[in-house]
């Protein structure tokens, strides 16, 4: 990875012509009339002089132009390839296409292209790669850092840390793997240029980035105000009103755009509603497919459709955020309020980069705070969780696999992963093959910092609430929270102009139609197909097909604006599921599960509320015209299933709680419960019924817990 100072001298020759060369490359990338924005040439010059630079510039300013042109000029002077570390490589495709215009050869090594790794490594050795794009997670791979990186011919020419706010745990999008970059930087000679880029770092985050990447980091900071954006905030009561608003207003906006949702489920729901109203919208998130290659293909296809204006909107989670560049994006709509100003600024920054006018519309709803508060509380491992993981590993002289930790601790898979990643990066534990071991490094849980970060996130959420109610310039409010030294009123937002760009009132008929849509949004209950590791074997084990449930149905998402609120109120306030829910369930079943020649109905029992589900199931069976049989017994007062945090704990809890009477009918059965979360209660009860030779088991639940599956 080392290289000589003579290479740097070589890079600095012909200084008079460097700017002209850079401008020529810019025009090949962007167009023949292109000129550098203020600060772009200064940043490129910093690269050519081997300096470390932090770019804090507004979204759409052209940070990628700096490192692509810098990489090209360094390569022309014989230096090694540029390494770009970015959290969302998949969204840099259209930027890379611009880089290809100036003759740059770019490759990426990530989990989606393992079959290409050998070929790419060979290209690196042959100096046939100008830019290598990596995810921060790749820097945690020992083979890559100890074998591949040192083998790069000529050493690293430049290191780029894209979206550098991710390196700071004070940042809105902190990613522990970014801390691995610091180790790489310490191995580089001091004259290797470094560029760190971000649009969403306030002074506190900037100071933290400098502390980690080096005080010699030179900051180039520009104004953050986006001149083309017209911001408006609209308060609506619930999801039904927001769906109605989208239907009534989205076609009034020119061009195509993005609708951001906080959860995957909402992306699916909004896209389906819009398509039903004749509006070409597609969902975009991390769950488009379980197959990685198919998911990548779908994402690329949908990005292309948006880039080519073949869809009106992509309805997306944060998966369509950093790195996506469509200069003529006409609007960004937020279906729910994000949890921080910096995230909001980053997302609206996708719009209007090459337009005189683009809209950024923020819708608000009843569930926004609940979702964001959940994300805040689950963002960082707590000191108690970290201590539990360290203690579990410490006691195991032969190390512990992730599955063994999940078996021992009642923590979710995601929480355990976050703990392990943080502890490994900090050197408290280390990994050999699939097992984790305690290192000699002393450690005490730091409750002070984690509490301070959580408090900061809560304050950021409060800032977002105040933003919704401010009567001052929206863009000025945002810029102030980002410590922008160039504060000014935008003169274009709803408050500056005192003008509503779009109505804040929706048609009652459209709202009623949206409510009916939400009430008809039935959900599948997919069967569990594998026992968790530790239940039947040390590893996961397939549940025999003859024991698996068939695909079932749920009436709604718990708490939604359709039936979800009715289920919540009936369960916890009325303690009785209404006839209205019986009739709605019957309507669903007539079109689905009743076609399966069901023979009888049973329900999941409860010792705490023995009549609630049973009574509902009996009335439903009567309406269907099938016998109700009390076939399942609750044998033990086990903890609430919703308090079990991972699949092993959930499955184990269910296995200890139920038994089935002998001689159940051998015909297909409808198995009824009120709310399904992990699915293990219905799975275990179904297996017990099949064990007593029942026919196929079809689960039915009134509601599916939301799961709050956010993120990508």
C-alpha positions as CSV (number, residue, x, y, z in Angstrom):
1,X,0.0,0.0,0.0
2,X,3.1,2.3,0.4
3,X,4.3,4.5,-2.4
4,X,7.2,7.0,-2.8
5,X,7.1,10.8,-2.5
6,X,8.3,11.0,-6.1
7,X,4.9,9.9,-7.2
8,X,3.4,13.0,-5.5
9,X,6.0,15.2,-7.2
10,X,5.0,13.6,-10.5
11,X,1.4,14.4,-9.8
12,X,2.2,18.1,-9.3
13,X,4.1,18.7,-12.6
14,X,2.5,21.0,-15.1
15,X,0.5,22.9,-12.5
16,X,-0.5,25.6,-14.9
17,X,-2.3,23.2,-17.1
18,X,-4.0,21.2,-14.3
19,X,-7.1,23.3,-14.1
20,X,-7.5,23.3,-17.9
21,X,-7.1,19.5,-17.9
22,X,-9.7,19.2,-15.1
23,X,-12.2,21.5,-16.9
24,X,-11.8,19.5,-20.1
25,X,-12.6,16.3,-18.2
26,X,-15.6,18.0,-16.6
27,X,-17.0,19.0,-20.0
28,X,-16.6,15.4,-21.3
29,X,-18.6,14.2,-18.2
30,X,-21.4,16.9,-18.0
31,X,-21.5,18.8,-21.3
32,X,-19.4,21.2,-23.3
33,X,-20.6,24.4,-21.5
34,X,-20.0,23.0,-18.0
35,X,-18.1,25.1,-15.5
36,X,-16.9,24.2,-12.0
37,X,-19.0,25.2,-9.0
38,X,-17.3,27.3,-6.5
39,X,-15.0,25.0,-4.5
40,X,-14.9,22.1,-7.0
41,X,-11.6,23.1,-8.5
42,X,-10.1,24.0,-5.1
43,X,-11.0,20.4,-3.9
44,X,-9.4,18.8,-7.0
45,X,-6.3,20.9,-6.5
46,X,-6.1,19.7,-2.9
47,X,-6.2,16.1,-4.2
48,X,-3.4,16.7,-6.6
49,X,-1.3,18.2,-3.8
50,X,-1.8,15.0,-1.7
51,X,-3.9,16.7,1.0
52,X,-6.8,15.5,3.1
53,X,-10.0,17.3,2.4
54,X,-13.5,17.4,3.9
55,X,-16.2,18.6,1.5
56,X,-19.4,19.8,3.2
57,X,-21.5,20.8,0.3
58,X,-25.2,20.9,-0.5
59,X,-26.9,17.9,-2.1
60,X,-26.5,18.0,-5.9
61,X,-23.4,20.2,-5.7
62,X,-21.3,17.6,-7.5
63,X,-19.0,16.0,-5.0
64,X,-18.6,12.9,-7.2
65,X,-17.2,15.2,-10.0
66,X,-14.3,16.1,-7.6
67,X,-13.2,12.6,-6.8
68,X,-13.8,11.2,-10.3
69,X,-11.7,13.9,-12.0
70,X,-9.1,13.8,-9.2
71,X,-8.8,10.0,-9.7
72,X,-8.4,10.4,-13.5
73,X,-5.7,13.0,-13.2
74,X,-3.8,11.0,-10.6
75,X,-3.9,7.9,-12.8
76,X,-2.6,9.8,-15.8
77,X,0.4,10.6,-13.7
78,X,1.0,7.0,-12.9
79,X,-0.5,6.7,-9.4
80,X,-2.5,3.8,-8.1
81,X,-6.3,3.4,-8.3
82,X,-8.7,5.4,-6.1
83,X,-10.6,3.5,-3.4
84,X,-14.1,4.8,-2.8
85,X,-15.9,3.7,0.3
86,X,-19.6,4.3,0.0
87,X,-22.6,3.0,2.0
88,X,-24.9,2.6,-1.0
89,X,-22.8,1.4,-4.0
90,X,-25.8,0.3,-6.0
91,X,-27.0,3.9,-6.2
92,X,-23.8,5.2,-7.8
93,X,-24.4,3.5,-11.1
94,X,-25.5,6.6,-13.0
95,X,-22.5,8.6,-11.6
96,X,-20.2,5.8,-12.7
97,X,-21.7,6.1,-16.2
98,X,-20.5,9.7,-16.2
99,X,-17.0,8.7,-15.1
100,X,-16.8,6.2,-18.0
101,X,-17.1,9.2,-20.3
102,X,-13.7,10.3,-19.3
103,X,-12.2,6.9,-19.7
104,X,-12.3,5.7,-16.1
105,X,-12.5,1.9,-15.5
106,X,-14.6,1.4,-12.3
107,X,-15.2,-1.9,-10.5
108,X,-16.9,-2.8,-7.3
109,X,-16.4,-5.6,-4.8
110,X,-19.5,-6.4,-2.7
111,X,-21.6,-9.3,-1.5
112,X,-23.8,-9.2,-4.7
113,X,-21.0,-9.9,-7.2
114,X,-18.9,-12.7,-5.5
115,X,-18.6,-14.5,-8.8
116,X,-16.6,-11.5,-10.2
117,X,-14.1,-11.1,-7.4
118,X,-11.3,-13.2,-8.9
119,X,-11.5,-11.4,-12.2
120,X,-11.5,-7.9,-10.5
121,X,-8.5,-8.9,-8.3
122,X,-6.6,-9.9,-11.5
123,X,-7.5,-6.5,-13.1
124,X,-6.2,-4.7,-10.0
125,X,-2.9,-6.5,-10.3
126,X,-2.7,-5.6,-14.0
127,X,-3.4,-1.9,-13.3
128,X,-6.6,-2.2,-15.3
129,X,-8.8,-0.6,-12.6
130,X,-8.9,3.1,-12.0
131,X,-11.5,3.2,-9.3
132,X,-12.5,0.4,-6.8
133,X,-15.8,1.0,-5.0
134,X,-16.3,-0.8,-1.7
135,X,-18.9,-1.0,1.0
136,X,-17.7,-0.2,4.5
137,X,-18.5,-3.8,5.5
138,X,-15.9,-5.1,3.0
139,X,-13.2,-3.4,5.2
140,X,-14.2,-5.9,7.9
141,X,-13.2,-8.8,5.8
142,X,-9.7,-10.0,6.9
143,X,-8.8,-11.6,3.6
144,X,-9.6,-8.4,1.7
145,X,-7.7,-6.0,4.0
146,X,-4.7,-8.4,4.5
147,X,-4.4,-9.9,0.9
148,X,-6.3,-7.9,-1.7
149,X,-5.6,-4.3,-0.6
150,X,-1.8,-4.8,-0.2
151,X,-1.6,-6.5,-3.6
152,X,-2.9,-3.4,-5.5
153,X,-0.1,-2.5,-8.0
154,X,1.3,1.0,-7.2
155,X,-0.6,1.3,-3.9
156,X,-3.7,3.3,-3.3
157,X,-3.7,6.6,-5.3
158,X,-6.5,8.2,-3.3
159,X,-9.0,7.3,-0.7
160,X,-12.6,8.7,-0.8
161,X,-14.9,8.4,2.1
162,X,-18.3,9.1,0.6
163,X,-21.1,10.2,3.0
164,X,-18.6,10.8,5.7
165,X,-21.2,11.7,8.3
166,X,-21.7,7.9,8.6
167,X,-18.3,7.7,10.4
168,X,-19.6,9.8,13.4
169,X,-21.9,8.2,15.9
170,X,-23.3,11.7,16.4
171,X,-24.3,11.7,12.7
172,X,-27.9,10.9,11.7
173,X,-26.9,7.8,9.7
174,X,-24.0,6.3,11.8
175,X,-22.7,3.0,10.5
176,X,-20.2,1.1,12.8
177,X,-18.3,-0.4,9.8
178,X,-17.2,3.1,8.9
179,X,-14.9,3.1,11.9
180,X,-12.8,0.5,10.0
181,X,-11.8,3.3,7.6
182,X,-9.8,4.9,10.3
183,X,-7.5,1.9,10.5
184,X,-6.9,1.9,6.7
185,X,-6.1,5.7,6.9
186,X,-3.4,5.0,9.6
187,X,-1.7,2.6,7.2
188,X,-1.5,5.1,4.4
189,X,1.6,7.3,3.8
190,X,0.8,10.9,4.9
191,X,0.9,12.2,1.4
192,X,-1.9,10.0,0.0
193,X,-4.8,12.3,-0.7
194,X,-8.1,11.7,1.1
195,X,-11.5,13.2,0.3
196,X,-14.4,12.9,2.8
197,X,-17.7,14.1,1.5
198,X,-21.1,14.9,3.1
199,X,-24.0,17.2,2.7
200,X,-25.5,16.6,6.1
201,X,-22.9,17.3,8.8
202,X,-23.4,20.0,11.4
203,X,-20.4,21.4,13.3
204,X,-20.5,18.7,15.9
205,X,-20.3,15.9,13.3
206,X,-17.6,17.8,11.4
207,X,-15.5,18.0,14.5
208,X,-15.9,14.3,15.2
209,X,-14.9,13.5,11.6
210,X,-11.8,15.6,12.0
211,X,-11.0,13.9,15.3
212,X,-11.1,10.5,13.6
213,X,-9.6,11.3,10.2
214,X,-7.0,13.8,11.4
215,X,-6.9,17.4,12.5
216,X,-5.0,18.3,9.2
217,X,-8.3,17.7,7.4
218,X,-9.0,20.8,5.3
219,X,-12.7,21.8,5.2
220,X,-14.2,23.2,2.1
221,X,-17.7,24.3,3.0
222,X,-20.4,25.9,0.9
223,X,-23.9,27.2,1.4
224,X,-26.5,24.5,1.9
225,X,-29.6,26.4,0.6
226,X,-31.2,24.7,-2.4
227,X,-32.4,27.5,-4.6
228,X,-34.8,25.5,-6.7
229,X,-36.8,23.7,-4.0
230,X,-40.3,24.9,-3.0
231,X,-41.1,23.4,0.4
232,X,-44.6,22.9,1.8
233,X,-45.8,21.1,5.0
234,X,-49.2,19.6,5.0
235,X,-50.9,18.1,8.2
236,X,-53.4,15.3,7.6
237,X,-55.2,13.1,10.1
238,X,-54.2,9.6,9.0
239,X,-53.0,7.3,6.2
240,X,-56.4,7.4,4.5
241,X,-56.2,11.2,4.1
242,X,-52.6,11.0,2.9
243,X,-53.5,8.4,0.3
244,X,-56.4,10.6,-0.9
245,X,-54.0,13.7,-1.0
246,X,-51.5,11.8,-3.2
247,X,-54.3,10.7,-5.6
248,X,-55.6,14.3,-5.9
249,X,-52.2,16.1,-6.2
250,X,-49.4,14.0,-7.6
251,X,-50.4,14.5,-11.2
252,X,-50.4,18.3,-10.7
253,X,-46.6,18.0,-10.3
254,X,-44.5,18.1,-13.4
255,X,-42.1,15.3,-14.2
256,X,-41.4,12.3,-12.0
257,X,-40.3,12.0,-8.4
258,X,-39.9,10.0,-5.2
259,X,-42.4,9.4,-2.4
260,X,-40.5,8.5,0.8
261,X,-42.1,6.2,3.4
262,X,-40.7,5.1,6.8
263,X,-41.5,1.4,6.4
264,X,-41.4,-1.3,3.7
265,X,-45.1,-2.1,4.3
266,X,-46.1,1.5,3.6
267,X,-44.1,1.6,0.4
268,X,-46.0,-1.4,-0.9
269,X,-49.4,0.0,0.3
270,X,-48.9,3.5,-1.3
271,X,-47.6,2.1,-4.6
272,X,-50.5,-0.3,-4.9
273,X,-53.0,2.5,-4.1
274,X,-51.5,4.8,-6.7
275,X,-51.5,2.1,-9.4
276,X,-55.1,1.4,-8.6
277,X,-55.8,5.1,-9.3
278,X,-54.1,4.8,-12.7
279,X,-50.9,6.4,-11.5
280,X,-47.7,4.6,-12.6
281,X,-45.8,4.1,-9.3
282,X,-43.5,1.3,-8.2
283,X,-42.2,0.4,-4.7
284,X,-38.5,0.4,-4.0
285,X,-36.9,-1.1,-0.9
286,X,-34.6,-3.9,0.4
287,X,-37.3,-6.5,0.4
288,X,-38.2,-6.5,-3.4
289,X,-36.9,-10.1,-3.5
290,X,-35.3,-12.6,-1.2
291,X,-32.9,-13.5,-3.9
292,X,-30.0,-11.0,-3.9
293,X,-29.5,-11.1,-7.7
294,X,-33.2,-10.7,-8.5
295,X,-33.4,-7.8,-6.0
296,X,-30.4,-6.1,-7.6
297,X,-32.0,-6.6,-11.0
298,X,-35.4,-5.1,-9.8
299,X,-33.7,-2.1,-8.2
300,X,-31.6,-1.3,-11.3
301,X,-34.7,-1.7,-13.5
302,X,-36.8,0.6,-11.3
303,X,-34.0,3.2,-11.1
304,X,-33.7,3.2,-14.9
305,X,-37.5,3.7,-15.2
306,X,-37.3,6.7,-12.9
307,X,-34.3,8.1,-14.7
308,X,-36.1,7.8,-18.0
309,X,-39.3,9.2,-16.7
310,X,-41.1,5.9,-17.4
311,X,-42.8,6.0,-13.9
312,X,-44.5,8.9,-12.1
313,X,-42.9,8.0,-8.9
314,X,-40.8,5.4,-7.0
315,X,-42.3,4.8,-3.5
316,X,-39.1,4.3,-1.5
317,X,-37.5,3.7,1.9
318,X,-34.1,5.2,2.6
319,X,-32.7,2.6,0.2
320,X,-33.2,5.2,-2.5
321,X,-31.2,8.0,-0.9
322,X,-27.5,8.7,-0.8
323,X,-25.9,8.4,-4.2
324,X,-29.0,8.5,-6.4
325,X,-28.6,11.3,-9.0
326,X,-31.4,12.4,-11.3
327,X,-30.9,16.1,-12.1
328,X,-34.5,16.7,-13.4
329,X,-36.3,15.0,-10.5
330,X,-39.5,17.1,-10.2
331,X,-40.6,16.4,-6.7
332,X,-39.9,14.6,-3.4
333,X,-42.9,13.8,-1.2
334,X,-42.6,12.5,2.3
335,X,-45.6,10.2,3.2
336,X,-44.4,10.4,6.8
337,X,-42.2,12.9,8.7
338,X,-38.6,11.7,9.0
339,X,-36.9,11.7,12.4
340,X,-34.3,14.4,11.8
341,X,-33.7,17.6,9.9
342,X,-30.5,16.3,8.4
343,X,-32.2,13.2,6.9
344,X,-35.0,15.3,5.6
345,X,-32.5,17.7,3.9
346,X,-30.7,14.8,2.4
347,X,-33.8,13.3,0.9
348,X,-35.4,16.4,-0.5
349,X,-32.0,17.2,-2.0
350,X,-32.7,14.5,-4.6
351,X,-35.1,16.9,-6.3
352,X,-34.5,19.9,-8.6
353,X,-30.8,19.7,-9.2
354,X,-31.0,20.9,-12.8
355,X,-34.4,22.6,-12.6
356,X,-35.5,26.1,-11.8
357,X,-38.4,24.7,-9.7
358,X,-39.1,21.4,-7.9
359,X,-41.4,20.5,-5.0
360,X,-40.6,19.1,-1.6
361,X,-43.8,18.3,0.2
362,X,-43.9,17.0,3.7
363,X,-47.0,15.1,4.8
364,X,-47.6,14.4,8.5
365,X,-49.6,11.7,10.2
366,X,-50.6,10.2,13.5
367,X,-48.1,7.3,13.5
368,X,-45.0,9.3,12.6
369,X,-43.7,9.8,16.1
370,X,-44.4,6.2,17.1
371,X,-42.3,4.9,14.2
372,X,-39.4,7.3,14.7
373,X,-39.3,6.7,18.5
374,X,-39.1,3.0,17.8
375,X,-36.1,3.6,15.4
376,X,-34.4,5.9,18.0
377,X,-34.7,3.3,20.8
378,X,-33.5,0.5,18.5
379,X,-30.7,2.4,16.8
380,X,-27.8,1.7,19.2
381,X,-27.0,-1.3,21.4
382,X,-27.5,-0.4,25.0
383,X,-24.7,-0.8,27.5
384,X,-26.8,-3.6,29.2
385,X,-27.1,-5.5,25.9
386,X,-23.4,-5.1,25.1
387,X,-22.5,-6.3,28.6
388,X,-24.7,-9.3,28.2
389,X,-23.0,-10.3,24.9
390,X,-19.5,-9.8,26.3
391,X,-20.3,-11.8,29.4
392,X,-21.8,-14.7,27.3
393,X,-18.7,-14.8,25.1
394,X,-16.4,-14.5,28.1
395,X,-17.8,-17.5,29.7
396,X,-17.4,-19.7,26.6
397,X,-13.8,-21.0,26.5
398,X,-14.4,-22.4,23.0
399,X,-16.0,-19.3,21.7
400,X,-19.7,-18.6,20.8
401,X,-21.4,-18.6,17.5
402,X,-24.1,-16.0,16.8
403,X,-26.8,-18.8,17.0
404,X,-25.5,-19.8,20.5
405,X,-25.7,-16.2,21.6
406,X,-29.3,-15.9,20.4
407,X,-30.2,-19.1,22.2
408,X,-28.7,-17.8,25.5
409,X,-29.9,-14.2,25.3
410,X,-33.4,-12.9,24.7
411,X,-32.3,-10.3,22.2
412,X,-33.3,-9.8,18.6
413,X,-31.1,-11.0,15.8
414,X,-30.5,-7.4,14.7
415,X,-29.6,-6.2,18.2
416,X,-27.1,-9.1,18.6
417,X,-25.6,-8.2,15.2
418,X,-25.1,-4.6,16.2
419,X,-23.5,-5.5,19.5
420,X,-21.1,-8.0,17.9
421,X,-20.1,-5.5,15.1
422,X,-19.5,-2.7,17.6
423,X,-17.6,-4.9,20.0
424,X,-15.5,-6.3,17.2
425,X,-14.6,-2.9,15.7
426,X,-13.6,-1.7,19.2
427,X,-11.4,-4.8,19.7
428,X,-13.3,-6.1,22.7
429,X,-14.0,-9.4,20.9
430,X,-12.6,-11.1,17.8
431,X,-13.9,-13.6,15.3
432,X,-12.4,-16.9,14.1
433,X,-14.4,-18.7,11.5
434,X,-17.9,-18.5,12.8
435,X,-17.1,-18.1,16.6
436,X,-16.5,-15.0,18.7
437,X,-13.9,-14.9,21.4
438,X,-13.1,-12.3,24.2
439,X,-10.0,-10.3,23.5
440,X,-7.5,-9.2,26.3
441,X,-8.7,-5.6,25.9
442,X,-10.3,-4.3,29.1
443,X,-13.8,-2.9,28.7
444,X,-16.5,-1.3,30.7
445,X,-20.0,-0.4,29.2
446,X,-20.2,3.4,28.5
447,X,-23.7,4.4,29.4
448,X,-22.9,8.1,29.3
449,X,-22.2,8.3,25.5
450,X,-25.1,6.0,24.5
451,X,-27.5,8.0,26.6
452,X,-26.2,11.2,25.2
453,X,-26.6,10.0,21.6
454,X,-30.2,8.8,22.3
455,X,-30.9,12.2,23.9
456,X,-29.5,13.8,20.7
457,X,-31.8,11.7,18.5
458,X,-34.8,12.7,20.7
459,X,-33.9,16.4,20.3
460,X,-33.6,15.9,16.6
461,X,-37.1,14.5,16.5
462,X,-38.3,17.5,18.5
463,X,-36.6,19.8,16.0
464,X,-38.5,18.0,13.2
465,X,-41.8,18.6,15.1
466,X,-40.9,22.3,15.4
467,X,-40.1,22.5,11.7
468,X,-43.6,21.4,10.9
469,X,-45.0,24.3,12.9
470,X,-42.6,27.0,12.0
471,X,-43.9,30.1,10.3
472,X,-40.4,31.2,9.2
473,X,-38.5,30.1,6.1
474,X,-38.4,26.3,5.9
475,X,-35.0,26.2,4.2
476,X,-33.5,28.7,6.6
477,X,-34.7,26.5,9.5
478,X,-33.0,23.5,7.9
479,X,-29.7,25.3,7.2
480,X,-29.5,26.7,10.7
481,X,-29.8,23.1,12.1
482,X,-26.9,22.1,9.8
483,X,-24.8,25.1,11.1
484,X,-24.7,26.6,7.6
485,X,-22.6,29.8,7.9
486,X,-24.4,31.2,4.8
487,X,-27.9,31.5,6.3
488,X,-30.6,33.3,4.3
489,X,-34.3,33.0,3.5
490,X,-35.0,30.9,0.4
491,X,-37.8,33.2,-0.9
492,X,-39.5,30.2,-2.5
493,X,-41.1,28.1,0.2
494,X,-44.7,28.2,1.3
495,X,-43.9,30.4,4.3
496,X,-41.7,32.9,2.3
497,X,-44.4,33.3,-0.4
498,X,-47.3,32.9,2.0
499,X,-48.9,30.7,-0.7
500,X,-50.1,27.1,-0.7
501,X,-48.7,25.3,-3.7
502,X,-51.1,22.4,-3.1
503,X,-54.4,22.2,-1.2
504,X,-54.2,21.0,2.4
505,X,-57.8,19.8,2.2
506,X,-58.8,16.4,0.7
507,X,-62.1,15.2,-0.7
508,X,-64.3,13.2,1.7
509,X,-65.2,10.8,-1.0
510,X,-61.6,10.0,-1.8
511,X,-60.8,9.6,1.9
512,X,-63.7,7.1,2.3
513,X,-62.4,5.2,-0.8
514,X,-58.9,5.1,0.8
515,X,-60.4,3.7,4.0
516,X,-62.1,1.0,2.0
517,X,-58.8,0.3,0.2
518,X,-57.0,-0.1,3.5
519,X,-59.7,-2.3,4.8
520,X,-59.2,-4.6,1.8
521,X,-55.4,-4.8,2.2
522,X,-55.4,-8.4,3.3
523,X,-52.0,-9.9,4.2
524,X,-50.5,-13.3,3.6
525,X,-49.3,-15.4,6.5
526,X,-46.4,-17.3,5.0
527,X,-45.6,-20.7,6.6
528,X,-42.4,-21.1,8.7
529,X,-40.3,-23.6,6.9
530,X,-37.3,-24.0,9.2
531,X,-36.7,-24.7,12.9
532,X,-34.4,-22.1,14.4
533,X,-30.8,-23.2,15.2
534,X,-30.8,-24.9,18.6
535,X,-34.4,-26.2,18.6
536,X,-34.1,-29.5,16.7
537,X,-30.4,-29.3,15.8
538,X,-27.4,-27.1,16.3
539,X,-28.0,-25.4,13.0
540,X,-31.4,-24.5,11.4
541,X,-33.4,-27.6,10.3
542,X,-36.2,-27.9,7.8
543,X,-39.7,-28.4,9.1
544,X,-41.0,-31.4,7.1
545,X,-43.5,-30.3,4.4
546,X,-46.3,-32.5,5.8
547,X,-46.0,-30.6,9.1
548,X,-45.9,-27.1,7.7
549,X,-49.0,-24.8,7.7
550,X,-50.4,-23.7,4.4
551,X,-50.3,-20.0,3.5
552,X,-52.9,-18.2,5.6
553,X,-54.5,-14.7,5.8
554,X,-54.6,-11.7,8.1
555,X,-57.3,-9.2,7.9
556,X,-55.1,-6.1,8.3
557,X,-52.0,-4.5,9.7
558,X,-52.4,-3.8,13.4
559,X,-53.3,-0.2,14.1
560,X,-53.7,0.9,10.5
561,X,-56.4,3.3,9.3
562,X,-58.5,0.4,8.0
563,X,-59.5,-2.5,10.3
564,X,-56.3,-2.1,12.3
565,X,-57.7,0.5,14.7
566,X,-60.8,-1.5,15.2
567,X,-58.8,-4.6,16.2
568,X,-56.7,-2.5,18.6
569,X,-59.7,-0.9,20.3
570,X,-61.7,-4.1,20.5
571,X,-58.8,-6.1,22.0
572,X,-57.5,-3.6,24.6
573,X,-60.5,-1.4,25.4
574,X,-63.7,-3.4,24.6
575,X,-62.1,-6.8,25.3
576,X,-64.5,-8.2,22.7
577,X,-64.1,-8.5,19.0
578,X,-67.2,-6.9,17.3
579,X,-69.6,-8.5,14.8
580,X,-68.2,-6.0,12.3
581,X,-64.8,-7.8,12.5
582,X,-66.6,-11.2,12.1
583,X,-68.3,-10.0,9.0
584,X,-65.1,-8.5,7.6
585,X,-63.3,-11.7,8.2
586,X,-66.0,-13.7,6.6
587,X,-65.8,-11.5,3.5
588,X,-62.0,-12.1,3.3
589,X,-62.4,-15.9,3.8
590,X,-65.1,-16.3,1.1
591,X,-62.6,-15.1,-1.5
592,X,-59.6,-17.0,-0.2
593,X,-59.4,-19.8,2.4
594,X,-63.0,-21.0,2.2
595,X,-62.2,-22.3,-1.3
596,X,-59.9,-24.9,0.4
597,X,-62.8,-27.1,1.5
598,X,-62.3,-26.4,5.2
599,X,-63.9,-28.9,7.6
600,X,-63.7,-27.2,11.0
601,X,-62.4,-24.3,13.0
602,X,-60.3,-24.0,16.1
603,X,-58.4,-21.2,17.8
604,X,-55.2,-20.4,19.7
605,X,-56.0,-20.5,23.5
606,X,-54.9,-18.0,26.2
607,X,-54.9,-18.4,30.0
608,X,-54.9,-14.6,30.4
609,X,-57.9,-13.9,28.2
610,X,-59.5,-17.3,27.7
611,X,-62.7,-16.0,25.9
612,X,-61.4,-13.2,23.7
613,X,-60.2,-15.2,20.6
614,X,-62.3,-18.3,21.3
615,X,-65.5,-16.3,21.3
616,X,-64.6,-14.6,18.1
617,X,-63.6,-17.9,16.4
618,X,-66.9,-19.6,17.5
619,X,-69.0,-16.7,16.0
620,X,-66.9,-16.8,12.8
621,X,-67.3,-20.6,12.6
622,X,-71.1,-20.2,13.0
623,X,-71.2,-17.6,10.2
624,X,-69.2,-19.9,7.9
625,X,-71.3,-22.9,8.8
626,X,-68.5,-25.0,10.1
627,X,-68.2,-26.7,13.5
628,X,-65.9,-25.1,16.1
629,X,-63.8,-27.6,18.1
630,X,-61.8,-26.6,21.2
631,X,-58.8,-28.7,20.1
632,X,-55.8,-26.9,21.5
633,X,-54.9,-26.5,25.2
634,X,-52.7,-23.9,26.8
635,X,-50.7,-26.0,29.2
636,X,-48.3,-23.4,30.7
637,X,-48.6,-19.7,31.5
638,X,-45.6,-18.8,29.3
639,X,-44.4,-15.2,28.9
640,X,-46.1,-13.0,26.4
641,X,-44.8,-14.0,22.9
642,X,-44.3,-10.3,22.0
643,X,-41.6,-10.1,24.7
644,X,-39.6,-12.9,23.0
645,X,-37.0,-11.1,20.9
646,X,-35.5,-13.7,18.5
647,X,-36.7,-16.7,16.6
648,X,-35.2,-19.3,19.0
649,X,-36.8,-17.6,22.0
650,X,-40.2,-17.3,20.2
651,X,-40.2,-20.9,19.0
652,X,-39.0,-22.3,22.4
653,X,-41.7,-20.2,24.2
654,X,-44.5,-21.6,21.9
655,X,-43.3,-25.2,22.2
656,X,-43.6,-25.1,26.0
657,X,-47.1,-23.7,26.0
658,X,-49.5,-25.9,24.0
659,X,-50.9,-29.4,23.6
660,X,-53.7,-30.8,21.4
661,X,-56.5,-33.1,22.3
662,X,-56.6,-36.6,20.7
663,X,-58.8,-37.5,17.7
664,X,-59.1,-34.3,15.9
665,X,-61.0,-34.3,12.5
666,X,-58.8,-35.3,9.6
667,X,-60.2,-32.6,7.4
668,X,-58.6,-29.2,6.6
669,X,-58.8,-26.7,9.6
670,X,-59.0,-23.0,10.0
671,X,-56.7,-22.0,12.9
672,X,-57.7,-18.6,14.3
673,X,-55.7,-16.1,16.4
674,X,-56.0,-12.4,17.0
675,X,-52.6,-10.9,16.3
676,X,-49.6,-12.6,14.6
677,X,-46.1,-11.4,15.2
678,X,-43.3,-13.9,14.7
679,X,-45.6,-16.6,13.5
680,X,-44.2,-19.3,15.8
681,X,-47.4,-19.7,17.9
682,X,-49.4,-20.5,14.8
683,X,-46.6,-22.7,13.4
684,X,-46.3,-24.8,16.6
685,X,-50.1,-25.2,17.0
686,X,-50.3,-26.2,13.4
687,X,-47.5,-28.9,13.9
688,X,-49.3,-30.2,17.0
689,X,-52.6,-30.5,15.0
690,X,-50.8,-32.3,12.1
691,X,-49.2,-34.6,14.7
692,X,-52.7,-35.7,15.7
693,X,-53.5,-36.3,12.0
694,X,-55.6,-33.3,11.3
695,X,-55.9,-32.2,7.7
696,X,-54.0,-29.2,6.3
697,X,-53.8,-26.2,8.6
698,X,-54.8,-22.7,7.3
699,X,-53.9,-19.9,9.8
700,X,-56.1,-16.8,10.0
701,X,-55.4,-13.8,12.2
702,X,-57.3,-10.5,12.6
703,X,-54.1,-8.5,12.4
704,X,-50.4,-8.7,11.6
705,X,-48.1,-6.8,13.9
706,X,-46.5,-3.9,12.0
707,X,-42.9,-5.0,12.8
708,X,-41.8,-1.5,11.9
709,X,-39.6,-2.8,9.2
710,X,-37.9,0.4,8.3
711,X,-34.5,1.2,6.9
712,X,-33.9,0.0,3.4
